[in-house]
Amino acid sequence: MTKQNFENATQPRENSERKNMLQEADVYKMLVSGEQWGKWQGFQFPMSEQYVTIWTPIGTEMHWKPGTWIAGKHSLAYFWPNTWQIIHANYYEDGRFAGCYCDLVLPTPSYTSASRELAYVDLYLDVVVRDDHSVYTKDHEVFERAAQRYPAVEEARSKVFEAMNQLEEQANNWTGPFAIIPARLLRTDWQALSAAELHAAISSLR
């Protein structure tokens, strides 16, 4: 993904899909070096005007730099504008909660439910929630190596560790951004629903 594409990622494209289908959106995971680490295509899941949610069903191709793999769990990814985290809530095939993977990132642009591309710059630190709701943080050593190499990472140190500690506490108490995450998905065929069915289904998750 080029710098120009990244800057344009907040600009919505004309919606050419059928109105009774979820809008497709490309998601890019970027590194502070400007390198693209990962990309996948999900579906805009319009739950709120306060944040953007991307639905990625089982079977989606995940194009990571080390290689392409197939998503083995359903996922709802939450993007909040101007915050230091993105939360990926994962679910087993039957809709049971499978945990959360929380990326610490540079604050993201103000995406909307009309955005066709979303990009985030990973800062290496992660908060992980297991399916039993136990919580741990990871990749501290990766962050330290990156901080030695990239000034932008070192400059973000105090903010990103503050955000990580807060996110870990919120995950342990299931408060803050975690409070909106569904404990279970009653259905996983969102992208196939009609407009009326989708509205009712999304309303039931709020």
Order of alpha helices (4+ residues) and beta strands (2+ residues): alpha-beta-beta-beta-beta-beta-beta-beta-beta-beta-beta-alpha-alpha-alpha-alpha
